Every structure is written in C-alpha cells, then in structure tokens.
Amino acid sequence: MSISRRSLPGRRDAGQKRVMVIATAVTVAFLVLVGQLWYLQVLEGGRFLDASDKNRIRVRPIAAPRGILFDRHGTPLVDNRPAFTLSLIPRELPRDVESRDAVLGRVASLLHIPYQDLTDAVAKVQPDSLLPVRVRRSLTLADVAKVEEWKLELPGVITEVEPQRVYPTSRFAAHLLGYVREANDEQLKQGRYRRGDMVGQSGLERLLDEYLRGQDGGERIEVDAMGRPVRRVQQTEPHAGAQVITTVDRGIQEAAERAMEGLAGAVVVMDPRSGDVLAMVSTPAFEIDRFTGTIERDAWLRVVQDPNFPLLNRTIQTQYAPGSVFKILVAAAGLQEGSLTPLDRTHCNGEFHLGTATFKDWKDGGHGTVDLHNAIAQSCNIFFYEAGLKIGGAAIVRYASAFGFGQPTTIDLPGEKAGLLPRPQAARGRQGRTYPPGETVNMSIGQGTVLVTPMQVARFMAAIANGGVLWRPRLVQRVERLDRVVWSDPGQVAGHVELSPVVWAFLRRSLWAVVNEGGTGVAARIPGLDIAGKTGTAQMVAKSKAEKGQDHAWFASFAPAKAPEVVVVVIVERGGKGGQVAAPIARKILNAIFFERVASVEIAG
Amino acid sequence: MLRIDRRLLQNVDWLLLALAFGLVVMSTVTLTSLHVGRAGGSVVLRQILWFVIGLVVMVLLASLDYRRLVRAAPALYLLGLIGLAAVFALGRTVSGARRWVVLGPLSVQPSEIFKVCFLLMAVWAITSRWAQPVGKLTLVLTLPIVAVPIVLIIKQPDLGTALLLVPLLVILLVGAGMRFKLLAGLALAGLGALPLAWLVLKEYQRERILVFLDPFRDPLGSAYNVIQAKIAIGSGQLLGKGVAGATQSRLAFLPERHTDFIFAVFAEMWGFVGCLVLLLCYVLLLLRGFDIAATAREPVGRLVALGATSLFAAQVLINVGMVTGLLPVVGIPLPLMSYGGSSMVASFMTLGLLLSVRMRQFQ
C-alpha cells in the first residue's frame, strides 16, 4: 500500500482505517481486472487474433467472363456485355425483421419483383453474410436509376455490374449454343458449383461448360463493421473462360434461321468434306436471351408446355420418317447388290398390289413407264415398291446401317436420338427372322418403322456427296486458352461405305436430275448452281381428320453436284409436299451460301 | 475567494495532476489514431477543448474551500436535479437515450455533472448535525437524496450512472463510520428489490444483462459489442498491434469505440503491457486519492476525498469490467480516457475536489 503515513500516528482513527479498507478493496478489484486481461490477451490472445483477422478480411468473388464462342471465321456467335444485377447484402439489411421487410417490400414494388423471391433469396444464406446475394439479373437502366435514387431508403440493396451473355438475336442458334443460367439446387448439391455461378444448361454451353466458365477471381478486401470496403488487400484476377472455335458459319446459320422463320422443323448444313456442321437450326426456338436473365415462372412454364416443344433440338432429338429421301439408299443398295440396274423399267399406273393390300403412288394415275433414273427424279413409289421387294428388306437395312441410320451420330450434343430401323420378324412356318413383304414395301419409300433424325440424313447425304465417307458431325474445332489449344477435334471418320464408282456417279446424276431435269425438286433450282437433291414427304399416320394431309416435307441436297461443298437438309413439320415446301427453303439457303455474301456482321450490343 | 495562499500552492498534489495528465495524453493519442470524423471538427480537437475547460473547472474548484462547497451542496444538488429534469424538456436523443442537453455548440450530459453534486450533497447530509451519530437515522435521511435522482436518471435512461450513486452513498456511509451490520441489512434489502428493478428496466437493458450471462445469445445483436470488444482486447496479446495494426478498432468493428469502449481500442493497440501501464496510472491516482482522504484533517474533507476517489474508482472498475466482459454492459465512460466533454469535466471536478482537500490538509 502506498498510502503515506504523513499523518501523525495518534490520528489514525477509525475513519482512516475504513479508508484503507476501501482502498484495499479497490486495489483487489484492479488485480481482478489484470487477471482478466492476462486471460484474454496472453492465454487466449492467439485465438482472438485469429478472430480479428477473420473479422476484417472478406473474400468477394469476381465473376470470370464466360468464354466466347466463335464461328469458323472468327466471328463471335455469343459475346459478353456488362449487365446490372440486383443483389442483397444480408449483413447490411436492417437487423429487425420489421424494417427489413419494409426494405424488401420497397424493392419489390419499385422493381416489380415478387416479394417472395426476395425473402426466399435472403432466407437461403446466413443472415450475417457479407457476400451479395443476387436476386435479379439484367436490370434495365431505369431499374438501376430507381435503386440509386432510393439508395438511402434501401440499406443492403446494391446493384452490381457483371458480365452477361448477349446474343445476335433473341433466338439465335438457341439449341446449338444452349442457355446459361445460375446453378440450380441439384447442381449445387454436386458440389462443383457455388451459389450464383452461371452454368451452361444446354447445348455447347453445357458441353463445354468446364472450359467456358473460366476461373473466378477474388478480392480480399478489408471491410469495416458495416461491411463497407475500406481497402483492397489483395486481388486475384479472374481468368476469362476459354474461347471456343466452332465449325458453324454464322452467316449460313442466320440465313437458315431466316429461311425457317415461322415454320416448325429443322435445318442442318454440313460440309461433306469434313463433317463440319455449318448451321444447325431447330424451329421454333426458345428465346435464349430471356433464359439467361431472370425468367418468370409462368414464362418458363409457357416454354416448357408449348405444344411446339421449342426446347427440343429437332436436328438430333426428333425422329421422322425419311420418306422418299430413303429411296436414294434403296437405289444404292439395289445397284451395289446387283438386284437393280439402271435399265430396269416399270410401268407405273399409280397402284401396286401386294396380296390383298393396295399401295398407292403419290401421283394419281401414276408416272407411266419409268426407269431407275426417272423413278428417283420423279420419286415414283411404284418403281421402288417393286425394287424393294427385289432387293429384300435385309439388304436395305444392312445398307441403311452402313450409312449410319439407326445409330447416333455421336455429335457433341447431349440427348441425341438413334433413329430406328425395322427389325426382322419371326414368321410362321419359316426359319429365322425375315422382313415381311409389306414391311419391305413400306421401307422402300421410307415409311413404316424407319425413323431418322435430320442430322443422320445430313451425314448420309454427305456420304453420297463425298463418295462414302461417313463423318462424325463436328461442331467444335478447338478450344483455346490464351492462344494455347486446350482441346481440339481434328474430325473423325465414323465409317466408310464402299460402293462401286459407277453407283456413286449414277446416284449423283439422278439427284441432280431431281432438281434440274424437271424432277420433284425443281423448286430448289438455282440457275448457275448445280444442286443435287431429293425430296421427301413423310406421311403422318393421321390420328384425326385435321391432321390428314399434314405431312412432313423433306429436302436433302448438296451442291455443287460435281464437287460438293455443302449439304443442306431441310425438314418442315406438317409442311406438306417436300418439293413444294422444303425445296424452296433449301434453295434460299443455298442461294445465300453461294450468291449472297453472307457477311459475318458484328454482334449487336 | 480566489486568494492564493502560498501555503495552498505548496500543497498542490503534483503527482495526482501528473497522473491525470498522463491519462489524458493516452486518451488523446488513442482518439487520434481512430480518426473518428464528426461534424464540427474532429473528436480529438473537441476532447482537447473539453480538457482545457476541465482544467479551468478544476482550478476553480481547487481554489475554493471544499467546506464552502459542501455548505452550498443543497443548492448545487437542486440545480443538478433541475439539470436532470431539463433533459426531458430540451434533451437530445442519442441511440435511444435522452441524456444530453444542447447548449450552443456543445451538448452537455447533466447526469455526469450531477454525480459531483450528489457527492457533495451526500457528504453534506451525512455530516449534518441531524444525522449524528451515523446510524439508522442517517440512512433514513440520505435515502431520498439518492432515490429522487435515480428515478430521474433511469428514466433517461442512463442505468450506469444511476447504479453508480448507490455504491457511492454506501462508501460514504462506510467512511463516515456506519456499522457494517446495518450495511449488511441494507444490502439484503437491496437484493430483495432486484426483481422489482427487473420490471423497471427497459427491454434493451434486460437484453444486455441476459447477454452478459450468455454472450452468444445474439452474437450480432446485443452481444456484438461484447464479443467484438473481447476480440479487440484479446488480439492485442502481450505487446499489442500498434496503431496501424489495430484493425478491430480502426475498421470500426468495435462500436462506441471512442467513448465507452475506448479501453478495448487501447488494449488492442498496446497489448497487455500497455494495459498494465494504463491501469497502474489509475491505481496510483486512486491510491493518491485515498491517501488524501486518509490524511484529511476532519470528517468533511475525508468524506469529500473518499467520495471523489470512490466515484472515480467505481467508474474505472465498472467500465474496464464491462469492456473485458466481467460485467454487463452499462453505459459508463472510462474517466479521462473516453471521449465526452461532460465526463471529462466531471472527472476534473473530482480531481479539483481532491486537490482542494489536499491543499487545505494543514489549515
């Protein structure tokens, strides 16, 4: 005790003692404080130091721009542009529920966002999280202005700028590219994505998501207790996603989309020399740009429940009867097997009898006397009924198989259908399995249980055009990261079909005649360009009167006939006759490819 | 009145003053490092201004004979009560409490100044001839003196200050020679009244007490202060992080960091060693004050010195106790360290009283 004894000993009365008692008590209390400080600072100091480090450093991810998809000439098919995102910072929202709800209510009415969406978004994360929770993407400038204007009334509500996909047009190459959306709950469960990550959900965006996504950067920022950034401690730059060079030609893709406007169906444009897919169109398409932002539930339902199935990629996911296009294959099989010669003639009177059944030609009264060349050019059914029976179902199916029908093309897109070829059936009184004659007759004109996808037809036409090389359709040439190729597809031959050169020549000559010698495909004719092709009209089994006569119109073609550079396959659902509906569309596309300079224009936005 | 006697000057307690200045310097350094911006000049400049005002008040009080002050106590006490009541009429509300009266550019917290008035009044009552000898009658006389202001202050609400008055009175009674048995009875009665007090408390005050009992009850709400203060203090470790490294404080994780929680800031910057120095300053200052009480010539001087020292001690102990998590959070500033003009002036008033007693020790 440092209390001095200056006062005389005799004056140390009771009062003085009491002061000393109190002074002692105070000193002891101070010792307790020192003890507590020893505990906090020396014994537990390390733990609290960790806590204080965590306290001030926040990691804020910076979204890496998604890689860009280019066409074969280096024109972007899809690009990124900065877009405004509305986010909530849970930690900065008012603490008490009432004023928090008031803020959310204000946001909801200001931007016409369902209130429920906002509360749901906040409920999904920790209430003290400083990471922004995105509630709406692609805000309009007017929305951003509103938020800024009301800033003071909206604590914890911010607008951020993030890269977002932008497309040349609303539905541009929707099925090919695929849409990008925030990772859904299921994807989050897989653990590969974090909440808010943009993930390719279909098409090439999904296939190449790994490459396109890039590596998010991060900012380590010192923030104060209010979450306000004080300074940036460290920043790791985001690495943009890899660039994808596709095989698509943007000009052709656009021309094909224009040609199909308002129709349901599909177009495949392929380079028969490499198997490169130059255009892939499936209509009706979905609005790819709307899928990328925030889509309202009912808009989504409208797309999913649309009777025209806009989400379906008809080039590979829909199977059609090939109709008369299949006659090319039957002719090839017959000629190669020797059961058919160019000199065979048949008199066509419009009807063909097999037992008690009658098969009709599409032309009332028939074509008169036709040889194989004319039968192809005029698409005479009666000739092919007879030819089919001569060749036999088994041989036709064998050749169809060799040309890749009945099996997926293994193109780089998910969900591809295999198509269907007739199977031999066990018949009474016979050994093994064979094709009943009725089946064979139907098969000969591409009806019955033959189903193909437009992509398979394109590959088949390419094989006819290039003399038997069956390509695996190629969509992606390579993936580049900083000029380094990280993935490439050199093109792959899936098979060879060996036919004698005379057969190839005959087929090409006949197909040329379809368009240029008054055949069924005359509507595709372009003076100055040798187009070879085959029309097809796939009959629908009419379920009702309304559906009657609504056949699928095919036109499968290549050009120039002597040295083919492109294959164009068109199918229009419920379009009617192939020669009347599909051929003019192919004509438009071919015209664009060869005569209009399909200039690759800059992407808007 | 302002006759300066040479003998008086000889007895100025320079050690006491030196310790007080040392604390003010530490406060200024700490506040400077915080860069707390505020309209009308920085906190530091204001604190220095208040320091000067405090010095003037201290010199004034020291030059006055404390006995005359005690004689004038009833009047001062009444003035103090009027000041407390004025808060309700003219008060300014800061974070839910009306504790301030705005006087021109300055806002004054009457409850801070009232503590000194109360001290003088209590001494006056205890040493008055009606209260002799010190016993039950003294209790009966002094209870209304403490009850009226407590009701007024709790209404503001300023629980901390209200709670200070009771121990201050008890210490004065002890110093005046009241028997411990009687005090024990009083303490029991006080305990019995605790449930009643719970009913009087405001919601946030109850929450603070609950949080004290269980800090993780609401880590982002009421317990936030306590947790952040503990992190700040603990992370200072033995030697502290220095001014630049004290992120806890500088990044404003710590609420009330320039006022009630300034100790946590200091602890983060200077560590355990710095805290020892700071607390040593306080202990020396307080022991000096107790020494003045012990060596006072007559009961009034002893009680004034004892009361002034105890008031100071109680504030330091409660503040550091609450910031280090030993006591529930009650809004009591750390004398001479926390930013706040009224608190600064009140602290210098107690110092002035101590000086006054010391200087007249041999008269």
Interface residues (C-beta under 8 A of the other chain):
Chain A: M1 S2 I3 S4 R6 S7 A14 G15 Q16 R18 V19 M20 V21 I22 A23 V26 T27 A29 F30 V32 L33 V34 Q36 L37 W38 L40 Q41 V42 E44 G45 G46 R47 F48 L49 A51 S52 N55 R56 R95 P127 D128 E222 V223 D224 A225 M226 V230
Chain B: I171 V174 G175 A176 G177 L220 G221 Q228 K230 I231 A232 I233 G234 S235 G236 Q237 L238 T247 Q248 L251 A252 F253 L254 P255 A267 E268 G271 F272 C275 L276 L279 Y282 V283 L284 L286 L287 F290 D291 A293 A294 T295 P299 R302 L306 S310 A313 L317 V320 G321 T324 G325 L326
